[in-house]
């Protein structure tokens, strides 16, 4: 059984940050260690080299790739809130590349890493570098893929209901 006090501490922290406790975090907190891994990793990535706008577009791209209904909804909202145009959010949601050149490069890189399971060849790396994606950015994309895969798979297992705050 999970430690109720630990769960409540996690919920309090999340509520202070977001104003509510998303259903995903409630589900993750069935195992508080998993919730802490997820939340701590999210905090660490917030200090990465990519902007919040770029991070949201990448996380939306991973959710689309992994067909996660919950994260698609939450990162569509997060992307719009972070300044991604509605047209670019819609494009990513449809599995297409956004019009914004920078986001197009990042989403392309994200889907390439996912398609290749990280096994990028030198020609792939050279193409990404030509698009402005350096190793630091690429490694942050890999970390985002790992983190989002955790949440996507938990949502698949739990059939997590989408929070009203994430609905249009």
VMD Tcl script that builds the backbone (N, CA, C; Angstrom):
set m [mol new atoms 504]
animate dup $m
set s [atomselect $m all]
$s set {name element resname resid chain x y z} {
  {N N UNK 1 A 0.842 -1.190 0.000}
  {CA C UNK 1 A 0.000 0.000 0.000}
  {C C UNK 1 A 0.883 1.248 0.000}
  {N N UNK 2 A 0.505 2.235 -0.814}
  {CA C UNK 2 A 1.272 3.471 -0.814}
  {C C UNK 2 A 1.106 4.223 0.503}
  {N N UNK 3 A 2.128 4.941 0.849}
  {CA C UNK 3 A 2.105 5.772 2.043}
  {C C UNK 3 A 1.222 6.991 1.762}
  {N N UNK 4 A 0.098 7.085 2.460}
  {CA C UNK 4 A -0.879 8.150 2.235}
  {C C UNK 4 A -0.258 9.516 2.497}
  {N N UNK 5 A 0.605 9.623 3.503}
  {CA C UNK 5 A 1.248 10.899 3.801}
  {C C UNK 5 A 2.158 11.342 2.652}
  {N N UNK 6 A 2.858 10.394 2.051}
  {CA C UNK 6 A 3.725 10.709 0.913}
  {C C UNK 6 A 2.872 11.146 -0.274}
  {N N UNK 7 A 1.785 10.433 -0.516}
  {CA C UNK 7 A 0.876 10.824 -1.602}
  {C C UNK 7 A 0.349 12.239 -1.384}
  {N N UNK 8 A -0.089 12.535 -0.182}
  {CA C UNK 8 A -0.636 13.856 0.115}
  {C C UNK 8 A 0.421 14.948 -0.070}
  {N N UNK 9 A 1.652 14.668 0.298}
  {CA C UNK 9 A 2.730 15.646 0.099}
  {C C UNK 9 A 2.943 15.903 -1.396}
  {N N UNK 10 A 2.889 14.844 -2.193}
  {CA C UNK 10 A 3.011 14.998 -3.642}
  {C C UNK 10 A 1.849 15.832 -4.169}
  {N N UNK 11 A 0.640 15.530 -3.741}
  {CA C UNK 11 A -0.534 16.262 -4.204}
  {C C UNK 11 A -0.452 17.739 -3.826}
  {N N UNK 12 A 0.010 18.026 -2.614}
  {CA C UNK 12 A 0.140 19.424 -2.178}
  {C C UNK 12 A 1.137 20.186 -3.051}
  {N N UNK 13 A 2.277 19.562 -3.340}
  {CA C UNK 13 A 3.294 20.188 -4.186}
  {C C UNK 13 A 2.730 20.488 -5.570}
  {N N UNK 14 A 2.046 19.518 -6.144}
  {CA C UNK 14 A 1.487 19.672 -7.487}
  {C C UNK 14 A 0.378 20.724 -7.483}
  {N N UNK 15 A -0.442 20.708 -6.468}
  {CA C UNK 15 A -1.542 21.679 -6.381}
  {C C UNK 15 A -1.008 23.100 -6.288}
  {N N UNK 16 A 0.080 23.296 -5.561}
  {CA C UNK 16 A 0.691 24.632 -5.464}
  {C C UNK 16 A 1.203 25.098 -6.825}
  {N N UNK 17 A 1.716 24.169 -7.599}
  {CA C UNK 17 A 2.289 24.516 -8.903}
  {C C UNK 17 A 1.217 24.728 -9.964}
  {N N UNK 18 A 0.211 23.860 -10.016}
  {CA C UNK 18 A -0.767 23.888 -11.104}
  {C C UNK 18 A -2.157 24.381 -10.684}
  {N N UNK 19 A -2.396 24.492 -9.379}
  {CA C UNK 19 A -3.714 24.910 -8.921}
  {C C UNK 19 A -4.693 23.755 -8.736}
  {N N UNK 20 A -4.303 22.573 -9.168}
  {CA C UNK 20 A -5.110 21.364 -8.999}
  {C C UNK 20 A -4.179 20.167 -9.162}
  {N N UNK 21 A -4.693 18.992 -8.853}
  {CA C UNK 21 A -3.902 17.766 -9.013}
  {C C UNK 21 A -4.434 17.023 -10.237}
  {N N UNK 22 A -3.669 17.020 -11.338}
  {CA C UNK 22 A -4.124 16.311 -12.531}
  {C C UNK 22 A -4.334 14.818 -12.265}
  {N N UNK 23 A -5.281 14.250 -13.002}
  {CA C UNK 23 A -5.583 12.826 -12.849}
  {C C UNK 23 A -4.358 11.947 -13.077}
  {N N UNK 24 A -3.472 12.352 -13.993}
  {CA C UNK 24 A -2.247 11.583 -14.225}
  {C C UNK 24 A -1.429 11.463 -12.942}
  {N N UNK 25 A -1.263 12.555 -12.228}
  {CA C UNK 25 A -0.458 12.528 -10.995}
  {C C UNK 25 A -1.158 11.682 -9.936}
  {N N UNK 26 A -2.466 11.780 -9.856}
  {CA C UNK 26 A -3.205 10.923 -8.917}
  {C C UNK 26 A -2.949 9.452 -9.235}
  {N N UNK 27 A -2.933 9.131 -10.524}
  {CA C UNK 27 A -2.695 7.748 -10.928}
  {C C UNK 27 A -1.256 7.345 -10.632}
  {N N UNK 28 A -0.310 8.188 -10.977}
  {CA C UNK 28 A 1.102 7.879 -10.719}
  {C C UNK 28 A 1.372 7.671 -9.246}
  {N N UNK 29 A 0.678 8.432 -8.406}
  {CA C UNK 29 A 0.929 8.389 -6.965}
  {C C UNK 29 A 0.489 7.079 -6.327}
  {N N UNK 30 A -0.109 6.186 -7.105}
  {CA C UNK 30 A -0.338 4.825 -6.605}
  {C C UNK 30 A 1.007 4.259 -6.161}
  {N N UNK 31 A 2.058 4.684 -6.854}
  {CA C UNK 31 A 3.427 4.383 -6.447}
  {C C UNK 31 A 4.147 5.728 -6.333}
  {N N UNK 32 A 4.233 6.301 -5.126}
  {CA C UNK 32 A 4.811 7.627 -4.966}
  {C C UNK 32 A 6.214 7.789 -5.561}
  {N N UNK 33 A 6.993 6.721 -5.584}
  {CA C UNK 33 A 8.330 6.819 -6.183}
  {C C UNK 33 A 8.229 7.172 -7.665}
  {N N UNK 34 A 7.257 6.603 -8.352}
  {CA C UNK 34 A 7.062 6.897 -9.774}
  {C C UNK 34 A 6.634 8.355 -9.954}
  {N N UNK 35 A 5.723 8.807 -9.134}
  {CA C UNK 35 A 5.287 10.211 -9.213}
  {C C UNK 35 A 6.456 11.154 -8.964}
  {N N UNK 36 A 7.303 10.817 -7.998}
  {CA C UNK 36 A 8.465 11.670 -7.710}
  {C C UNK 36 A 9.452 11.664 -8.872}
  {N N UNK 37 A 9.704 10.497 -9.454}
  {CA C UNK 37 A 10.601 10.416 -10.614}
  {C C UNK 37 A 10.082 11.333 -11.714}
  {N N UNK 38 A 8.804 11.230 -12.016}
  {CA C UNK 38 A 8.195 12.021 -13.081}
  {C C UNK 38 A 8.285 13.518 -12.777}
  {N N UNK 39 A 7.863 13.911 -11.591}
  {CA C UNK 39 A 7.850 15.332 -11.233}
  {C C UNK 39 A 9.259 15.907 -11.131}
  {N N UNK 40 A 10.181 15.156 -10.561}
  {CA C UNK 40 A 11.565 15.631 -10.456}
  {C C UNK 40 A 12.203 15.764 -11.835}
  {N N UNK 41 A 11.909 14.813 -12.718}
  {CA C UNK 41 A 12.461 14.887 -14.073}
  {C C UNK 41 A 11.861 16.065 -14.827}
  {N N UNK 42 A 10.567 16.320 -14.655}
  {CA C UNK 42 A 9.944 17.489 -15.284}
  {C C UNK 42 A 10.631 18.768 -14.801}
  {N N UNK 43 A 10.897 18.846 -13.510}
  {CA C UNK 43 A 11.578 20.029 -12.965}
  {C C UNK 43 A 12.979 20.166 -13.534}
  {N N UNK 44 A 13.689 19.069 -13.649}
  {CA C UNK 44 A 15.049 19.112 -14.203}
  {C C UNK 44 A 15.018 19.576 -15.654}
  {N N UNK 45 A 14.091 19.056 -16.446}
  {CA C UNK 45 A 14.015 19.450 -17.854}
  {C C UNK 45 A 13.610 20.912 -18.024}
  {N N UNK 46 A 12.920 21.472 -17.047}
  {CA C UNK 46 A 12.551 22.890 -17.116}
  {C C UNK 46 A 13.786 23.784 -17.128}
  {N N UNK 47 A 14.924 23.246 -16.702}
  {CA C UNK 47 A 16.168 24.024 -16.696}
  {C C UNK 47 A 17.054 23.685 -17.898}
  {N N UNK 48 A 16.491 22.946 -18.858}
  {CA C UNK 48 A 17.259 22.519 -20.021}
  {C C UNK 48 A 17.510 23.641 -21.016}
  {N N UNK 49 A 18.030 23.256 -22.170}
  {CA C UNK 49 A 18.401 24.228 -23.194}
  {C C UNK 49 A 17.227 24.643 -24.078}
  {N N UNK 50 A 16.151 23.883 -24.054}
  {CA C UNK 50 A 14.991 24.196 -24.882}
  {C C UNK 50 A 14.017 25.091 -24.118}
  {N N UNK 51 A 13.364 25.975 -24.851}
  {CA C UNK 51 A 12.392 26.886 -24.238}
  {C C UNK 51 A 11.126 26.117 -23.857}
  {N N UNK 52 A 10.307 26.684 -22.974}
  {CA C UNK 52 A 9.039 26.028 -22.632}
  {C C UNK 52 A 8.175 25.766 -23.875}
  {N N UNK 53 A 8.162 26.681 -24.817}
  {CA C UNK 53 A 7.408 26.519 -26.064}
  {C C UNK 53 A 7.914 25.305 -26.837}
  {N N UNK 54 A 9.221 25.193 -26.941}
  {CA C UNK 54 A 9.827 24.067 -27.648}
  {C C UNK 54 A 9.576 22.753 -26.920}
  {N N UNK 55 A 9.702 22.782 -25.598}
  {CA C UNK 55 A 9.468 21.571 -24.807}
  {C C UNK 55 A 8.037 21.080 -24.955}
  {N N UNK 56 A 7.084 22.001 -24.940}
  {CA C UNK 56 A 5.680 21.597 -25.071}
  {C C UNK 56 A 5.403 20.973 -26.440}
  {N N UNK 57 A 5.973 21.552 -27.490}
  {CA C UNK 57 A 5.777 20.995 -28.837}
  {C C UNK 57 A 6.363 19.587 -28.917}
  {N N UNK 58 A 7.520 19.384 -28.322}
  {CA C UNK 58 A 8.145 18.057 -28.309}
  {C C UNK 58 A 7.282 17.074 -27.521}
  {N N UNK 59 A 6.814 17.494 -26.352}
  {CA C UNK 59 A 5.992 16.602 -25.537}
  {C C UNK 59 A 4.676 16.267 -26.240}
  {N N UNK 60 A 4.107 17.231 -26.956}
  {CA C UNK 60 A 2.906 16.952 -27.735}
  {C C UNK 60 A 3.223 15.950 -28.847}
  {N N UNK 61 A 4.361 16.129 -29.501}
  {CA C UNK 61 A 4.761 15.208 -30.575}
  {C C UNK 61 A 4.922 13.782 -30.050}
  {N N UNK 62 A 5.491 13.635 -28.865}
  {CA C UNK 62 A 5.641 12.293 -28.273}
  {C C UNK 62 A 4.265 11.709 -27.951}
  {N N UNK 63 A 3.383 12.511 -27.385}
  {CA C UNK 63 A 2.039 12.036 -27.046}
  {C C UNK 63 A 1.282 11.597 -28.297}
  {N N UNK 64 A 1.442 12.343 -29.382}
  {CA C UNK 64 A 0.794 11.962 -30.642}
  {C C UNK 64 A 1.386 10.651 -31.140}
  {N N UNK 65 A 2.701 10.554 -31.132}
  {CA C UNK 65 A 3.374 9.339 -31.600}
  {C C UNK 65 A 2.928 8.122 -30.797}
  {N N UNK 66 A 2.833 8.279 -29.485}
  {CA C UNK 66 A 2.462 7.177 -28.594}
  {C C UNK 66 A 0.943 7.018 -28.446}
  {N N UNK 67 A 0.192 7.847 -29.161}
  {CA C UNK 67 A -1.276 7.782 -29.145}
  {C C UNK 67 A -1.854 7.867 -27.740}
  {N N UNK 68 A -1.370 8.825 -26.976}
  {CA C UNK 68 A -1.846 9.027 -25.604}
  {C C UNK 68 A -2.883 10.144 -25.578}
  {N N UNK 69 A -4.133 9.769 -25.385}
  {CA C UNK 69 A -5.227 10.745 -25.381}
  {C C UNK 69 A -5.051 11.804 -24.291}
  {N N UNK 70 A -4.625 11.385 -23.132}
  {CA C UNK 70 A -4.500 12.303 -21.996}
  {C C UNK 70 A -3.409 13.338 -22.260}
  {N N UNK 71 A -2.221 12.882 -22.624}
  {CA C UNK 71 A -1.103 13.813 -22.829}
  {C C UNK 71 A -1.288 14.661 -24.078}
  {N N UNK 72 A -1.997 14.139 -25.063}
  {CA C UNK 72 A -2.324 14.971 -26.236}
  {C C UNK 72 A -3.130 16.175 -25.789}
  {N N UNK 73 A -4.122 15.944 -24.946}
  {CA C UNK 73 A -4.962 17.045 -24.466}
  {C C UNK 73 A -4.167 18.018 -23.605}
  {N N UNK 74 A -3.403 17.481 -22.661}
  {CA C UNK 74 A -2.686 18.373 -21.747}
  {C C UNK 74 A -1.586 19.158 -22.464}
  {N N UNK 75 A -0.882 18.526 -23.405}
  {CA C UNK 75 A 0.197 19.240 -24.090}
  {C C UNK 75 A -0.290 20.096 -25.255}
  {N N UNK 76 A -1.485 19.834 -25.746}
  {CA C UNK 76 A -2.083 20.768 -26.710}
  {C C UNK 76 A -2.352 22.088 -25.995}
  {N N UNK 77 A -2.952 21.996 -24.813}
  {CA C UNK 77 A -3.188 23.202 -24.017}
  {C C UNK 77 A -1.860 23.835 -23.611}
  {N N UNK 78 A -0.923 23.017 -23.124}
  {CA C UNK 78 A 0.375 23.540 -22.706}
  {C C UNK 78 A 1.111 24.212 -23.860}
  {N N UNK 79 A 1.011 23.654 -25.045}
  {CA C UNK 79 A 1.661 24.239 -26.218}
  {C C UNK 79 A 1.055 25.601 -26.547}
  {N N UNK 80 A -0.269 25.670 -26.576}
  {CA C UNK 80 A -0.921 26.958 -26.873}
  {C C UNK 80 A -0.576 27.984 -25.806}
  {N N UNK 81 A -0.586 27.566 -24.545}
  {CA C UNK 81 A -0.260 28.476 -23.446}
  {C C UNK 81 A 1.180 28.979 -23.551}
  {N N UNK 82 A 2.085 28.129 -24.043}
  {CA C UNK 82 A 3.496 28.491 -24.169}
  {C C UNK 82 A 3.793 29.275 -25.452}
  {N N UNK 83 A 2.781 29.497 -26.283}
  {CA C UNK 83 A 2.977 30.337 -27.458}
  {C C UNK 83 A 3.037 29.626 -28.794}
  {N N UNK 84 A 2.720 28.329 -28.824}
  {CA C UNK 84 A 2.656 27.618 -30.102}
  {C C UNK 84 A 1.311 27.984 -30.737}
  {N N UNK 85 A 1.334 28.324 -32.012}
  {CA C UNK 85 A 0.099 28.732 -32.687}
  {C C UNK 85 A -0.898 27.579 -32.725}
  {N N UNK 86 A -2.163 27.939 -32.789}
  {CA C UNK 86 A -3.219 26.926 -32.877}
  {C C UNK 86 A -3.032 26.068 -34.127}
  {N N UNK 87 A -2.595 26.678 -35.228}
  {CA C UNK 87 A -2.370 25.926 -36.467}
  {C C UNK 87 A -1.248 24.914 -36.299}
  {N N UNK 88 A -0.175 25.304 -35.605}
  {CA C UNK 88 A 0.935 24.372 -35.391}
  {C C UNK 88 A 0.550 23.257 -34.429}
  {N N UNK 89 A -0.238 23.573 -33.410}
  {CA C UNK 89 A -0.737 22.532 -32.503}
  {C C UNK 89 A -1.595 21.546 -33.288}
  {N N UNK 90 A -2.468 22.060 -34.126}
  {CA C UNK 90 A -3.338 21.199 -34.929}
  {C C UNK 90 A -2.521 20.314 -35.873}
  {N N UNK 91 A -1.493 20.880 -36.470}
  {CA C UNK 91 A -0.642 20.094 -37.377}
  {C C UNK 91 A 0.009 18.930 -36.628}
  {N N UNK 92 A 0.603 19.229 -35.476}
  {CA C UNK 92 A 1.258 18.171 -34.693}
  {C C UNK 92 A 0.222 17.119 -34.291}
  {N N UNK 93 A -0.956 17.572 -33.867}
  {CA C UNK 93 A -2.016 16.641 -33.458}
  {C C UNK 93 A -2.419 15.710 -34.603}
  {N N UNK 94 A -2.268 16.188 -35.838}
  {CA C UNK 94 A -2.631 15.388 -37.013}
  {C C UNK 94 A -1.455 14.559 -37.530}
  {N N UNK 95 A -0.319 14.625 -36.828}
  {CA C UNK 95 A 0.853 13.866 -37.251}
  {C C UNK 95 A 1.628 14.537 -38.366}
  {N N UNK 96 A 1.401 15.827 -38.542}
  {CA C UNK 96 A 2.102 16.605 -39.563}
  {C C UNK 96 A 3.098 17.550 -38.891}
  {N N UNK 97 A 4.029 18.036 -39.684}
  {CA C UNK 97 A 5.017 18.974 -39.147}
  {C C UNK 97 A 4.424 20.381 -39.101}
  {N N UNK 98 A 4.744 21.135 -38.053}
  {CA C UNK 98 A 4.228 22.502 -37.944}
  {C C UNK 98 A 4.876 23.427 -38.976}
  {N N UNK 99 A 4.227 24.565 -39.229}
  {CA C UNK 99 A 4.766 25.556 -40.163}
  {C C UNK 99 A 5.978 26.289 -39.591}
  {N N UNK 100 A 5.968 26.562 -38.292}
  {CA C UNK 100 A 7.083 27.252 -37.650}
  {C C UNK 100 A 8.366 26.443 -37.868}
  {N N UNK 101 A 9.369 27.078 -38.473}
  {CA C UNK 101 A 10.592 26.355 -38.873}
  {C C UNK 101 A 11.294 25.696 -37.691}
  {N N UNK 102 A 11.416 26.401 -36.581}
  {CA C UNK 102 A 12.108 25.848 -35.418}
  {C C UNK 102 A 11.338 24.649 -34.852}
  {N N UNK 103 A 10.034 24.818 -34.688}
  {CA C UNK 103 A 9.236 23.713 -34.161}
  {C C UNK 103 A 9.202 22.548 -35.137}
  {N N UNK 104 A 9.181 22.844 -36.431}
  {CA C UNK 104 A 9.219 21.778 -37.439}
  {C C UNK 104 A 10.477 20.931 -37.263}
  {N N UNK 105 A 11.628 21.591 -37.062}
  {CA C UNK 105 A 12.883 20.856 -36.860}
  {C C UNK 105 A 12.837 20.004 -35.596}
  {N N UNK 106 A 12.303 20.549 -34.528}
  {CA C UNK 106 A 12.238 19.822 -33.257}
  {C C UNK 106 A 11.275 18.640 -33.321}
  {N N UNK 107 A 10.116 18.848 -33.929}
  {CA C UNK 107 A 9.137 17.755 -34.050}
  {C C UNK 107 A 9.687 16.680 -34.982}
  {N N UNK 108 A 10.315 17.100 -36.064}
  {CA C UNK 108 A 10.936 16.133 -36.975}
  {C C UNK 108 A 11.985 15.306 -36.230}
  {N N UNK 109 A 12.831 15.978 -35.456}
  {CA C UNK 109 A 13.870 15.275 -34.697}
  {C C UNK 109 A 13.243 14.304 -33.697}
  {N N UNK 110 A 12.184 14.725 -33.043}
  {CA C UNK 110 A 11.502 13.875 -32.059}
  {C C UNK 110 A 10.962 12.611 -32.719}
  {N N UNK 111 A 10.264 12.791 -33.823}
  {CA C UNK 111 A 9.686 11.627 -34.499}
  {C C UNK 111 A 10.763 10.743 -35.118}
  {N N UNK 112 A 11.868 11.343 -35.548}
  {CA C UNK 112 A 12.972 10.551 -36.089}
  {C C UNK 112 A 13.588 9.673 -34.994}
  {N N UNK 113 A 13.848 10.267 -33.837}
  {CA C UNK 113 A 14.410 9.498 -32.716}
  {C C UNK 113 A 13.454 8.359 -32.336}
  {N N UNK 114 A 12.167 8.654 -32.278}
  {CA C UNK 114 A 11.187 7.614 -31.939}
  {C C UNK 114 A 11.153 6.523 -33.007}
  {N N UNK 115 A 11.098 6.928 -34.274}
  {CA C UNK 115 A 11.073 5.937 -35.362}
  {C C UNK 115 A 12.303 5.040 -35.346}
  {N N UNK 116 A 13.449 5.638 -35.072}
  {CA C UNK 116 A 14.725 4.920 -35.134}
  {C C UNK 116 A 15.111 4.330 -33.779}
  {N N UNK 117 A 14.254 4.539 -32.768}
  {CA C UNK 117 A 14.543 4.069 -31.400}
  {C C UNK 117 A 15.916 4.533 -30.930}
  {N N UNK 118 A 16.250 5.741 -31.336}
  {CA C UNK 118 A 17.512 6.350 -30.920}
  {C C UNK 118 A 18.714 5.972 -31.760}
  {N N UNK 119 A 18.558 5.039 -32.676}
  {CA C UNK 119 A 19.700 4.571 -33.483}
  {C C UNK 119 A 19.893 5.455 -34.711}
  {N N UNK 120 A 20.320 6.672 -34.470}
  {CA C UNK 120 A 20.532 7.615 -35.565}
  {C C UNK 120 A 21.919 7.413 -36.162}
  {N N UNK 121 A 21.960 7.424 -37.473}
  {CA C UNK 121 A 23.238 7.323 -38.168}
  {C C UNK 121 A 23.864 8.694 -38.351}
  {N N UNK 122 A 25.065 8.701 -38.874}
  {CA C UNK 122 A 25.764 9.972 -39.077}
  {C C UNK 122 A 25.001 10.883 -40.032}
  {N N UNK 123 A 24.382 10.317 -41.054}
  {CA C UNK 123 A 23.623 11.164 -41.984}
  {C C UNK 123 A 22.419 11.798 -41.287}
  {N N UNK 124 A 21.779 11.051 -40.380}
  {CA C UNK 124 A 20.673 11.613 -39.603}
  {C C UNK 124 A 21.166 12.765 -38.736}
  {N N UNK 125 A 22.277 12.534 -38.053}
  {CA C UNK 125 A 22.826 13.570 -37.171}
  {C C UNK 125 A 23.232 14.804 -37.964}
  {N N UNK 126 A 23.835 14.604 -39.124}
  {CA C UNK 126 A 24.231 15.732 -39.970}
  {C C UNK 126 A 23.005 16.508 -40.447}
  {N N UNK 127 A 21.957 15.799 -40.829}
  {CA C UNK 127 A 20.721 16.456 -41.268}
  {C C UNK 127 A 20.100 17.266 -40.129}
  {N N UNK 128 A 20.090 16.683 -38.930}
  {CA C UNK 128 A 19.540 17.406 -37.777}
  {C C UNK 128 A 20.382 18.636 -37.451}
  {N N UNK 129 A 21.697 18.491 -37.518}
  {CA C UNK 129 A 22.568 19.643 -37.271}
  {C C UNK 129 A 22.298 20.744 -38.295}
  {N N UNK 130 A 22.065 20.373 -39.557}
  {CA C UNK 130 A 21.751 21.353 -40.598}
  {C C UNK 130 A 20.429 22.065 -40.305}
  {N N UNK 131 A 19.545 21.392 -39.570}
  {CA C UNK 131 A 18.265 21.990 -39.166}
  {C C UNK 131 A 18.392 22.801 -37.868}
  {N N UNK 132 A 19.594 22.832 -37.294}
  {CA C UNK 132 A 19.810 23.604 -36.078}
  {C C UNK 132 A 19.643 22.828 -34.794}
  {N N UNK 133 A 19.632 21.500 -34.877}
  {CA C UNK 133 A 19.484 20.655 -33.684}
  {C C UNK 133 A 20.866 20.126 -33.302}
  {N N UNK 134 A 21.413 20.642 -32.203}
  {CA C UNK 134 A 22.726 20.173 -31.748}
  {C C UNK 134 A 22.562 19.028 -30.744}
  {N N UNK 135 A 23.676 18.498 -30.287}
  {CA C UNK 135 A 23.621 17.339 -29.376}
  {C C UNK 135 A 22.900 17.652 -28.074}
  {N N UNK 136 A 23.137 18.836 -27.512}
  {CA C UNK 136 A 22.470 19.180 -26.254}
  {C C UNK 136 A 20.956 19.176 -26.434}
  {N N UNK 137 A 20.486 19.727 -27.529}
  {CA C UNK 137 A 19.046 19.747 -27.806}
  {C C UNK 137 A 18.537 18.339 -28.086}
  {N N UNK 138 A 19.295 17.577 -28.847}
  {CA C UNK 138 A 18.900 16.208 -29.173}
  {C C UNK 138 A 18.804 15.351 -27.912}
  {N N UNK 139 A 19.749 15.500 -27.001}
  {CA C UNK 139 A 19.705 14.724 -25.760}
  {C C UNK 139 A 18.527 15.134 -24.883}
  {N N UNK 140 A 18.162 16.411 -24.938}
  {CA C UNK 140 A 16.987 16.850 -24.191}
  {C C UNK 140 A 15.712 16.258 -24.812}
  {N N UNK 141 A 15.695 16.152 -26.127}
  {CA C UNK 141 A 14.575 15.492 -26.803}
  {C C UNK 141 A 14.489 14.038 -26.337}
  {N N UNK 142 A 15.620 13.353 -26.269}
  {CA C UNK 142 A 15.637 11.955 -25.806}
  {C C UNK 142 A 15.098 11.867 -24.374}
  {N N UNK 143 A 15.515 12.781 -23.512}
  {CA C UNK 143 A 15.025 12.779 -22.130}
  {C C UNK 143 A 13.519 13.022 -22.087}
  {N N UNK 144 A 13.036 13.929 -22.919}
  {CA C UNK 144 A 11.593 14.194 -22.977}
  {C C UNK 144 A 10.829 12.974 -23.467}
  {N N UNK 145 A 11.394 12.285 -24.445}
  {CA C UNK 145 A 10.764 11.055 -24.940}
  {C C UNK 145 A 10.653 10.036 -23.804}
  {N N UNK 146 A 11.716 9.856 -23.052}
  {CA C UNK 146 A 11.691 8.918 -21.933}
  {C C UNK 146 A 10.656 9.295 -20.898}
  {N N UNK 147 A 10.624 10.562 -20.546}
  {CA C UNK 147 A 9.693 11.029 -19.527}
  {C C UNK 147 A 8.250 10.918 -20.003}
  {N N UNK 148 A 8.005 11.335 -21.230}
  {CA C UNK 148 A 6.642 11.267 -21.758}
  {C C UNK 148 A 6.207 9.824 -21.978}
  {N N UNK 149 A 7.124 8.949 -22.294}
  {CA C UNK 149 A 6.755 7.546 -22.455}
  {C C UNK 149 A 6.261 6.979 -21.129}
  {N N UNK 150 A 6.865 7.377 -20.037}
  {CA C UNK 150 A 6.376 6.959 -18.722}
  {C C UNK 150 A 4.920 7.380 -18.557}
  {N N UNK 151 A 4.643 8.660 -18.774}
  {CA C UNK 151 A 3.274 9.139 -18.571}
  {C C UNK 151 A 2.319 8.556 -19.606}
  {N N UNK 152 A 2.754 8.441 -20.857}
  {CA C UNK 152 A 1.888 7.876 -21.902}
  {C C UNK 152 A 1.498 6.450 -21.563}
  {N N UNK 153 A 2.448 5.639 -21.153}
  {CA C UNK 153 A 2.157 4.230 -20.858}
  {C C UNK 153 A 1.284 4.086 -19.623}
  {N N UNK 154 A 1.516 4.907 -18.622}
  {CA C UNK 154 A 0.647 4.859 -17.440}
  {C C UNK 154 A -0.776 5.230 -17.839}
  {N N UNK 155 A -0.917 6.239 -18.685}
  {CA C UNK 155 A -2.258 6.616 -19.146}
  {C C UNK 155 A -2.912 5.511 -19.965}
  {N N UNK 156 A -2.127 4.800 -20.755}
  {CA C UNK 156 A -2.677 3.668 -21.511}
  {C C UNK 156 A -3.187 2.590 -20.556}
  {N N UNK 157 A -2.395 2.280 -19.556}
  {CA C UNK 157 A -2.760 1.229 -18.593}
  {C C UNK 157 A -3.980 1.646 -17.774}
  {N N UNK 158 A -3.974 2.900 -17.307}
  {CA C UNK 158 A -5.023 3.361 -16.391}
  {C C UNK 158 A -6.270 3.900 -17.100}
  {N N UNK 159 A -6.157 4.164 -18.405}
  {CA C UNK 159 A -7.267 4.817 -19.120}
  {C C UNK 159 A -7.644 6.101 -18.382}
  {N N UNK 160 A -6.614 6.880 -18.068}
  {CA C UNK 160 A -6.768 8.083 -17.258}
  {C C UNK 160 A -7.765 9.046 -17.898}
  {N N UNK 161 A -8.785 9.446 -17.152}
  {CA C UNK 161 A -9.721 10.439 -17.692}
  {C C UNK 161 A -9.038 11.802 -17.829}
  {N N UNK 162 A -9.340 12.483 -18.922}
  {CA C UNK 162 A -8.757 13.805 -19.171}
  {C C UNK 162 A -9.407 14.798 -18.211}
  {N N UNK 163 A -8.572 15.588 -17.557}
  {CA C UNK 163 A -9.059 16.615 -16.644}
  {C C UNK 163 A -9.822 17.688 -17.431}
  {N N UNK 164 A -10.881 18.215 -16.836}
  {CA C UNK 164 A -11.657 19.265 -17.490}
  {C C UNK 164 A -10.788 20.468 -17.856}
  {N N UNK 165 A -9.761 20.739 -17.062}
  {CA C UNK 165 A -8.872 21.871 -17.331}
  {C C UNK 165 A -8.126 21.728 -18.652}
  {N N UNK 166 A -7.995 20.512 -19.172}
  {CA C UNK 166 A -7.253 20.277 -20.415}
  {C C UNK 166 A -8.166 20.243 -21.643}
  {N N UNK 167 A -9.464 20.285 -21.431}
  {CA C UNK 167 A -10.391 20.203 -22.554}
  {C C UNK 167 A -10.606 21.591 -23.156}
  {N N UNK 168 A -10.793 21.623 -24.492}
  {CA C UNK 168 A -11.004 22.937 -25.140}
  {C C UNK 168 A -12.309 23.583 -24.736}
}
mol reanalyze $m
mol bondsrecalc $m
mol representation Tube
mol addrep $m
